[in-house]
Structure formats: C-alpha cells, structure tokens
C-alpha cells in the first residue's frame, strides 16, 4: 500500500501496526480481528511518502481493505492510504508494487496567500507551510 502524509509527519512501523490492530478490533471485534491476522511486514515512510506491505490470512483481503480504509491518522499525524494491489506472497508484492524509484521531492519557497512561504513539491503536489501546519496545493494555486 502507498502511504502519504504531510512532509513533517513522522510515522514509524510500530505505531502504524498498532493503529491497524485498533482499527481491525473496532471494525470487526476481537474474533474478527484475530481471524484477519493483520501484520505489517515491510514499512518505509520518509518526508511524508512511503509504502507498506500488510499481510493478512488467505481469503481476508476484502475485510483487510475495509479495516485499512478506517485509518486516517497515526500518532496524531494525518495520513492517506491507497492499496496498490494484492499478491499471494510478500516477495511478489515487493517486486510488483514497491520496486520503483522513490518519488522525487523538492523544497522551495513559493508565494501563497500573498506571502512567501516554504513548500515541499512532490509530483505536481505542493505542501505549503502555513503557520504551524501544511496546506495542500497544486501548481495552479501558487
């Protein structure tokens, strides 16, 4: 799965795993979450972008997608998740969905709301620092 957050978000594997377990328990209950057996096998997030390989028991992919759709924050940092695909093995998943180059990021100053502000640019998306938080923008907003 692909993970996106604000550039200053610090998300670690342990916190992500904990949030997955809590979401599964809240949505499916104790028995349902145990049957799902959700495990984060690979995890990497830097500068707000990253990926994870999440393992579930065979036949539980649909319920796992429902659980992951419930995640909106980890350790107080807002995140967005997108399931890139499913695979039969962790190795096949890594080869098929994670093998690409990391997304290129640039840091620069932009004019936003009539003031010059620092921003992080990733693939046409611009995260502008506004006071103590980031604001999502596009090149057209600047």
N, C-alpha and C positions, 0 to 999 in steps of 0.2 A: 504494500500500500504506500501511497505517497502522502507525505505529511507536510503541511505548510502552516507557518505561523509568522508572527511579526519578527523582524530581524534581530531584536534583542531578547527573544524568548529562549530560555534555557530549559530544554526538555531532556530528561535522561530516561534510559531504558526502564529502570526500576519504577519510576513514577508512572510511565506510560503503561507498564504491565499492571500496576495497582489500579489505575483508572479503568483498564479493560476488565479486570476482575469485578470491580464495583459495578460497572455498567451491566455486566452479564448477570450478576446477582440481583440487581434492581429490576432488570427486564424479565429474567427467566426464573428467578428464585434459586434457592440452594441446589435443588436437584437438577434443574435445567442447566445451571452454570457448571456444575460438576460433569454433566453429560457432554457439554461443549468442550471442556478441557482446553480453554483458550491459553496459548502460550506465545510470548514474543520471542522469536528465535534470533532474529537479526534486527538491529536498530541503529540508526545513524541520523542525527539532525545537527546541522550547522547553519548558522545565520538564518534560521527560520525555515530552511528547506531540508527535507530528508526523506527517508524511507524506512519501512519496517516489514519484516516477514513475520506474519502471525500464523501459527499452526493451530488447527482445530481437528477434532476427530472426523473421520470419513463420514460424509453424508450430512454434516452440520454447517456447511458453507453458508446457506441462506440465513440460518439463525445467527451465525457469526457476523454477517453483514448487518443484520438488524442491530446487534449489540454495538458494533463499531460506529453505526450511524448515530448512536446516542452520545458519543464522545464529542465534546465541544471545547474542553479545556483540560490541561494537565498542569498541576501545581500552580493554578491561577493564571496560566498563560493560555490565551485562546488559540485553538488550532483548527485546521481544516483537514479532513482526511478524504482520500479518494482511493478506492480499491482499483488497482491497476489490472488485476486479474487473479485467477486461481490456478493452482498447479497440483500435481499429485505428490511431488516431493519438494523439500526445501531447496535442494540443489537446482532442480529445474526452474523453480521460481526465481532464484537469484540470476540464473543465466538468461532467462526470458525477460524479466522485468527490471532488474537492477543493473545490468551490465553496462549501461550507457555512461557517458561522461557526466560529472556533476554540472548543475546549471551555473552559468557564469553570472557573477554579481558585480556591480559597480557601485561605488559610493561617490556621490557628488552633491553639490549644492544646487537647489532649484528654487524658483520663485513660485510660492504657493500662498494664496490668500494675501497677496500684495506684500509678502515678506520673503527674504531669502532664508531657506531652511535646509538642513542636511537631509539627504534621502538615500535610500538603497534601491537600486534598479535591478530587477530580475525579469528577463524575458518579456519586456514590454509592460511589466507591472512596476509601479513606483510606490514605495512605502516612505512617506514623508514624515519626519519627526515634527510633531506639533505639540509644543509644551512638554508634557511628560509621557506622551503616548505616540503611537504611529497612526497615520491616516492612509488608507489605501487609495491610490490614484492611478491614472493612466497618463500616458504622454500628452494626451489632449487636455487634461486638467491643468497642466502647467503653463 
